[in-house]
Amino acid sequence: MTDAAAVSAEQAAPARWQDYVALMKPRVMSLVVFTALTGLVCARTPMNPVLAGVAILCIAVGAGASASLNMWFDADIDAQMRRTRHRPVPAGRVQGADALALGIVLSLFSVGMMGLAINWLAAGLLAFTIAFSAVVYTMWLKRSTPQNIVIGGLAGALPPVIGWAAASGTAPLNAWLLCAIIFLWTPPHFWALSLYTTGDYAKVGVPMMPVVKGAASTRRQILAYSVIFLASALAPSLTGLGGRVYLAVSALGGLVFMVLAVRLCLSRAGDAPDEATGLYDVKPGAKAARNLFAFSIGYLALLFAALLIERLMGLPALRP
């Protein structure tokens, strides 16, 4: 079956509940929930388990709201990109108006519930995150500047701060350090992806860095951001947030990350258009970009897992 025929078949099928779940990008939501839970636990503030569950649920629903609003607004370009054209809205399984309505309802529910059940600082941070993601990033930055994911990465970096605020009612320096780690991780992660999906972004006019500045410049910027990111990843060991387990994970994983970033910088990834159909199905020349992209996901997860394990096991931080 051709791609056009497959899309037509999808459009003919009625929406299923799975399509509405897909609107909320559950894989992205899982990372948001994990980082938010880490922030909540690292706050070291006793919290009723039921209320903690409510707080995490609100953050998850808020992430789903942002994703639904993103899919509604980006349906036009998603329909033209190989990587996204089978999403529920561009495929025609869910109407754009329904995705918009779902996003608005979930936004109001998540923020309202967070404020009423937990506290209004966490609710305010959640509201800001949803608005920043949907309006500032999706509607403005994404289509206007090659710095889109650099600035827009703030939305994805805020969940641990929200989780910390939900537990303690405060947002101290260590909470913002967790935010900074994700914020600085975002450029090398997404630019690595864009190096082997450049053709898609160029076709729809999204000014990702390789499209605007070229692959060579993007590879150099990935290396520069990787150095800054890895320094931030080590910082929790100096601020009383991370312990020996965290230090080992951040240092060893950071070494692998840097090796992959250097290899990418020295490669020719992104120099030639790549028509791969999947995130991990790439031409040989782009494998250095694919490898950094894939490892970056695991490395970020390991950093937060190390902090979470240390707190749950009662292991001491390197600095009191």
N, C-alpha and C positions, 0 to 999 in steps of 0.2 A: 504494500500500500504506500502511495506517495505521501509526502508530508502534507500537501494540500488536502488530499483525501482524508488523512487522519484527523486534521483539524475540522473538516466538515462533519466527520462522524462524531467528533466530540461535541460540536455545536448542536447536533441533532439530539443528543442525549440529555435528559433532564438532570438538573443539579442533584447531587447526592450530599448527604451530610459530610462525607469525606471532602467534598469540594470546599465547603465552608471552613473545615479544619485547615485545609491547604492554604486558604486565604490568610491564615494567621501565622504562616511559616513556622511550623512546629519545631524544625531543626534549629532555627535561629532562636526561637523561644526557649528551647532547652538550655542553650548557653546563657541566655539572659537570666533564667531561673537559677542556674548554678552559680553565677557570679553574684547575684543578689543574695542567695543563701549564704555564700561565703562572707559577704559584708555583714549580714545579720549576725552570724555566729562570731565573727571577729570583733564585734562590738563589746563582747564580754558582759552583756547586760541580761540578767535573767528575764525571760519572757514566757508568758503562758504559751504552751505548745499550740493551742487552738488559734490564738491570735497570731502566732508566728506563721502558721499555715495560711491564715487569711491574708497576711501581708504578702507572702510569696505568691498566693493566688492572684492578688491584685496586680502585682508586678507582671506576672505571666499574662494576664488578661490585657494589661496595658501594652505589652509587647505585641500581642495579637492585634490590638486595635491599630497600632502603628503600621503593622504589616498590611492590614486590610486597606487602610487609607493609601498606602504606597501602591498596592496593586490596582486600586481604583484609578489613581492619577496617572500611573505609568502604563496603563493598558495599551496605549497607542504604540509606544516603543517596545513594550514586551512582545507584542504581536509580531514584530519584525526581527527579533533576536532569537537565534537558534536555542540559546540556553533557557529562554523564558517563555517562548510562544505557547507552550502547553500548560501554562498556569491557568487557573479557572476563569479569569475574566477575559484575557485575549483569546482563549480557546472557545469562549462562548458558553461555557457551562454555568457561569454565574454572571448575572447582569451587573454592569458597573454601578448602577444605583443601589443594588443590594449590597455590594461590597462597601460603598460609602456609608450606607445606613448601619451596617454591622460595625464598621470602624467607629462611628460616632457613638453608638449605643455602648460598645465596649469601653470606649474612653470615659464616658460619663459614669458608667458603673464602677470601673476600676478606681478612678480618682475619688468618687463619692464614698465608696466603701472603705478605701484606705483612710480618708479623713475621719469618717464617723467611727470606724472600728479601731484604728491605730493612732495616728496623730496627723496633724495638718502639715507639718514639715515634710514628712514622707509623701503626703498627698500632693503638696505643691511641687516637689521634685519630680514626682511621677507625671503630673500634668505638664510640667515644662519639658520633660523628655518626650512625651507624645507629640506636643506641639512642635518642638524642635525637629523631630524626625519627619513629621508629616508636612509641615509648612516650610521651615528653613532649609532642610536638606532636600526633600523630595520635590517640592514645588519651585524652589529657587536654586540652591547650590548645584544640584545634580546636573542641570542643563545649562549652567552659566559659567562654571569655572573649573579648571583642572584641579583646584584645591577642594573639590566637592567632598571627597571622602575624608580629607584631613580635618576640615572644620566639622563636617557632618558626623564624623566619628564620635563626637561628644555624646550624641544620643545613645549609642551603643555602649558607651563607657560609664554611664551614670547608674545602672542598676545596683552595683555594690554600695554606692552612696545611699541609694534609696533604702536598701536592706539595712544598712547601718542606722540610718535615721529612724526606720521603723522600730528597731530594737531599743535604741537609746534616746531618741528624740533630739539627737545632735548629729552634726556632720564634721568630725574633727579632721586633722591633717591626714591621719592614716587612711581614713575613708577616701579622701581625695587622692591619696597615693594609689589606691586600687583603681580609681578612675583614670589616673594618668597612665598606668600600665596598659590598660585597654586602649586608651586614646592613642598612645604612641605605637602600639601594636598594629593598629588599623592600617596605616599607609603601606608598610611592607607587605602586609597580608593581602590587601585588595589590589595593590598595584602589581603584585606577582600574578594574581588572577587576570588582571586586565592585559598583561603582556601576551597571554595566549587566547584572549577573546577580543583583541583590538578591532578585528573586522566587524564584529557585532556593534561595538560602541560607535565606530566611525560611520557605519551605515545609518544609524538612527540619530546621529548628531550629538551624542553625549560626549562632552569634552574631557574624557578620561586622560590622565597624564600621557600615556603612550601616543594617543591620538594627537594631542596638542604639541607636546615637546619631543616626541620621538622615543623609541625604545631605549636607545643608549642613555639618554638623560634620565629616563625612568629607572633604569637599572642602577645608575649612580645614586639617585635619590633613595632608592630602596636600601642601599648599603648605608647611607648616611643615617637614615631613620632607624635602621637596625641597631646601629651603635648606641643611639640615644635610648631606644626602647630597652635594650639589654642592660644599660646602666640603671634605668628605672626599675627593671625587674629585680635587680640586686638590692635596691634601696630598702625594701621592707626589713631586711636583716639588720639595718642600721637604725631603725626607728622604733624598735620594740614590737614590731608586728610579726616578723618571721623568725623562726628558730633554725636549728641545724638542718632539719629535713628540708625546709624551704630553701636554705642557702645552697644545699647540695643540688637540689632540683634546678634552681635558677641558674647556678653556675655551669653545671654539666649540660643542661639543655640549651643554655645560652651559647655555649661553645659550638654545639651542633648547629644552632641557628646561624651563628656568624659564618661558619664554614659554608653553609648553603647560600647565604647572602653573598659571600665573596665569589663563589662559583657562578651565581646568577649574574653578578656584575661583570664577570669575565666572559660570560657566554654571549650568544647572539640571539637570545630569546626575545621574541617580539619583532625581530627585523623583517620577518616574512609573515604574511597573513596566515592565520591558522584556522582551518575550517573544521576543527574537532567538534564532535557532537556532545561531548560530556566534559565535566570538570577535570577528569583524570585521563581522558583519552586525547593525547596531544601528540604533535609531531616531535621527532627526536630533538630538533633544535630548541623546543620550548620546554623540555623536561626539567631544566634547571628552575624555571619559574613554577612549574607544577609541583616540584619537590619542596620548594620553600613554602608555597601556599599550603600544601598538605601538612607539613611539619608545624607550621605556625599555629594551626588549630589545636593540635595535640599539645604543643608547648604551653599555650595559654591555659588550656584545661589543667595541665599538670601544676602550673604555678598556683592556681586557685585551689586545686585539690590538696596540695601540700599545706597551704594555710588552714584549710578546713580540717584536715586530719590532725594537725598539731593542736588546734583548739579543742576538737572533740576528744583527743587523747590526753589533754592537759599537759602537753609538752611545753617547756618554757621557751620564751623568746630569747634571742641572743642578748638583747638589752632589755632590762626591766622597764 
